[in-house]
Amino acid sequence: MQRFTQGFYGYVVAVLVCLVGVGIFLLITPQSRTEHIPEIDFSIDVANMRHMAPYQVWSPEPVPAGWIPTSSRATNTKGVVTWQLGFATAKGPDDERSHASLAQSDEKPAAEFANRMANTDKATGNVQINGVTWQQRFREDKDQRSLVRLLPDVTIVVTGTAQWDELSALAGSLKEQSKLPS
């Protein structure tokens, strides 16, 4: 017995015992093959934004089919009111989801906010969505597409790794929310 616990043979036996233990653990541990994306309810942030923002807030109504809202953050920093809303898009033909987000703010200058959210200041063209012109931007190294709309009192950016048609669906779902008294 002593020759199996010392030297090279002892090392081999110890490694084999560990591998058998790991194999048994992997066999008896339940494996989940289903997707789990935590979904949030952003209606509270919409209501808060309607009270706090000095501009008309834009919110998706309805959220595109199959999309999952995953994050929402409303801030009021030194009088600049910003809201960012993130989504996992519907599954595509490759059974994968992409990321898309909506960002809006009254930050001035508006172009700086748009450039920061889009990660680029280079416009690649314009697109009409529901009769409204949106500026298209693309950052190839991050595979990030963005739609930018500059309004007099708010800048809206729809951006992410989602394809143009998905971002257009989110931009097309945006509805202006009425301001609520503070």
C-alpha positions as CSV (number, residue, x, y, z in Angstrom):
1,M,0.0,0.0,0.0
2,Q,2.9,2.3,0.8
3,R,4.1,2.4,-2.9
4,F,0.7,3.9,-4.0
5,T,0.9,6.8,-1.5
6,Q,4.4,7.9,-2.3
7,G,6.3,9.3,-5.3
8,F,5.0,9.2,-8.8
9,Y,2.4,6.5,-8.2
10,G,1.0,8.4,-5.3
11,Y,0.6,11.5,-7.5
12,V,-1.2,9.5,-10.3
13,V,-3.6,7.9,-7.8
14,A,-4.4,11.3,-6.2
15,V,-5.1,12.8,-9.6
16,L,-7.3,9.9,-10.6
17,V,-9.3,10.1,-7.4
18,C,-9.8,13.8,-7.9
19,L,-11.0,13.3,-11.5
20,V,-13.4,10.6,-10.5
21,G,-14.8,12.9,-7.8
22,V,-15.3,15.7,-10.3
23,G,-16.9,13.4,-12.8
24,I,-19.4,12.1,-10.2
25,F,-20.1,15.7,-9.1
26,L,-20.8,16.7,-12.7
27,L,-23.1,13.8,-13.3
28,I,-25.3,14.3,-10.2
29,T,-25.5,18.2,-10.3
30,P,-28.6,19.4,-12.1
31,Q,-27.8,21.2,-15.3
32,S,-30.2,23.9,-16.5
33,R,-30.4,24.4,-20.2
34,T,-33.0,27.1,-20.1
35,E,-32.3,30.7,-20.5
36,H,-32.7,32.9,-17.4
37,I,-32.7,36.7,-18.0
38,P,-34.0,38.7,-15.1
39,E,-36.9,40.9,-16.2
40,I,-37.6,44.2,-14.5
41,D,-40.7,46.4,-14.4
42,F,-39.8,49.9,-15.6
43,S,-43.2,51.5,-15.0
44,I,-42.1,53.1,-11.7
45,D,-39.2,54.8,-13.5
46,V,-41.5,56.1,-16.2
47,A,-43.8,57.6,-13.6
48,N,-40.8,59.1,-11.7
49,M,-39.4,60.5,-15.0
50,R,-42.8,62.1,-15.8
51,H,-42.6,63.9,-12.5
52,M,-38.9,64.8,-12.4
53,A,-38.0,65.5,-16.1
54,P,-38.4,69.0,-17.4
55,Y,-39.0,67.5,-20.8
56,Q,-41.6,65.1,-22.3
57,V,-40.4,61.6,-21.6
58,W,-40.5,58.9,-24.3
59,S,-41.3,55.3,-23.4
60,P,-41.8,52.2,-25.4
61,E,-45.5,51.3,-25.8
62,P,-45.7,48.5,-26.3
63,V,-42.3,46.9,-25.8
64,P,-41.5,45.0,-29.0
65,A,-42.7,41.4,-28.9
66,G,-40.3,38.9,-27.2
67,W,-38.1,41.7,-25.8
68,I,-37.2,41.6,-22.1
69,P,-36.5,44.8,-20.1
70,T,-33.4,44.1,-18.1
71,S,-32.3,47.4,-16.6
72,S,-33.7,50.9,-15.9
73,R,-31.9,53.8,-14.3
74,A,-33.3,57.3,-13.9
75,T,-30.9,60.0,-12.5
76,N,-31.1,63.7,-11.7
77,T,-27.5,65.0,-11.4
78,K,-27.0,68.7,-11.0
79,G,-30.3,69.4,-12.8
80,V,-29.6,67.1,-15.7
81,V,-32.3,64.4,-15.9
82,T,-31.3,61.2,-17.7
83,W,-33.1,57.8,-18.1
84,Q,-31.5,54.7,-19.5
85,L,-33.6,51.6,-20.2
86,G,-31.9,48.3,-21.3
87,F,-33.4,45.3,-23.2
88,A,-32.5,41.8,-24.3
89,T,-34.1,41.6,-27.8
90,A,-36.2,38.7,-29.1
91,K,-34.3,35.6,-30.1
92,G,-33.1,35.7,-33.7
93,P,-32.8,32.9,-36.3
94,D,-29.6,31.8,-34.6
95,D,-31.5,31.5,-31.3
96,E,-29.4,34.3,-29.8
97,R,-30.5,37.6,-28.2
98,S,-28.9,41.0,-28.7
99,H,-28.7,44.1,-26.5
100,A,-30.6,47.3,-27.1
101,S,-31.1,50.4,-24.9
102,L,-33.0,53.6,-24.8
103,A,-31.2,56.7,-23.4
104,Q,-32.7,60.1,-23.1
105,S,-31.5,63.3,-21.4
106,D,-31.7,67.1,-21.3
107,E,-27.9,67.3,-21.0
108,K,-26.3,70.2,-22.9
109,P,-24.7,70.2,-25.3
110,A,-27.0,67.6,-26.7
111,A,-24.4,66.4,-29.2
112,E,-22.0,65.3,-26.4
113,F,-24.6,63.2,-24.8
114,A,-25.5,61.6,-28.2
115,N,-21.8,61.0,-28.9
116,R,-21.2,59.4,-25.6
117,M,-24.2,57.0,-25.8
118,A,-23.4,56.1,-29.4
119,N,-19.7,55.8,-28.7
120,T,-19.1,57.8,-31.9
121,D,-19.7,61.2,-33.4
122,K,-19.8,59.9,-37.0
123,A,-23.2,59.7,-38.7
124,T,-23.6,57.1,-41.4
125,G,-27.0,58.3,-42.7
126,N,-30.6,58.9,-41.8
127,V,-33.6,56.7,-41.6
128,Q,-37.3,57.5,-41.4
129,I,-39.2,55.6,-38.6
130,N,-43.0,56.4,-38.3
131,G,-42.4,59.6,-40.2
132,V,-39.6,60.8,-38.0
133,T,-36.0,61.2,-39.1
134,W,-33.4,59.5,-37.0
135,Q,-29.6,59.8,-37.5
136,Q,-27.8,56.4,-37.9
137,R,-24.4,55.9,-36.3
138,F,-22.2,52.7,-36.4
139,R,-19.1,51.9,-34.4
140,E,-17.6,48.8,-36.1
141,D,-15.1,47.8,-33.5
142,K,-17.8,47.5,-30.8
143,D,-20.5,46.2,-33.3
144,Q,-22.7,49.0,-31.9
145,R,-25.5,50.6,-33.9
146,S,-27.2,53.8,-32.8
147,L,-30.2,55.8,-33.8
148,V,-30.1,59.4,-32.6
149,R,-32.9,62.0,-32.4
150,L,-32.1,65.5,-31.3
151,L,-35.2,67.4,-30.1
152,P,-35.2,71.0,-28.7
153,D,-35.5,69.9,-25.0
154,V,-34.3,66.2,-25.1
155,T,-31.9,63.9,-26.9
156,I,-33.0,60.4,-27.5
157,V,-30.5,57.6,-28.4
158,V,-31.5,54.0,-29.2
159,T,-28.4,51.9,-29.3
160,G,-26.9,48.5,-28.9
161,T,-25.6,45.4,-30.6
162,A,-29.0,44.7,-32.0
163,Q,-29.5,44.9,-35.8
164,W,-30.9,48.0,-37.5
165,D,-34.4,46.5,-37.8
166,E,-34.5,45.7,-34.1
167,L,-33.4,49.2,-33.1
168,S,-35.9,50.7,-35.5
169,A,-38.6,48.6,-33.8
170,L,-37.7,50.1,-30.4
171,A,-37.5,53.6,-31.8
172,G,-40.9,53.1,-33.6
173,S,-42.5,51.9,-30.3
174,L,-41.6,55.1,-28.4
175,K,-44.6,57.2,-27.3
176,E,-44.4,60.7,-25.8
177,Q,-45.6,60.6,-22.1
178,S,-47.4,63.6,-20.7
179,K,-45.7,65.5,-18.0
180,L,-47.1,65.0,-14.5
181,P,-47.1,67.8,-11.9
182,S,-44.3,67.6,-9.4
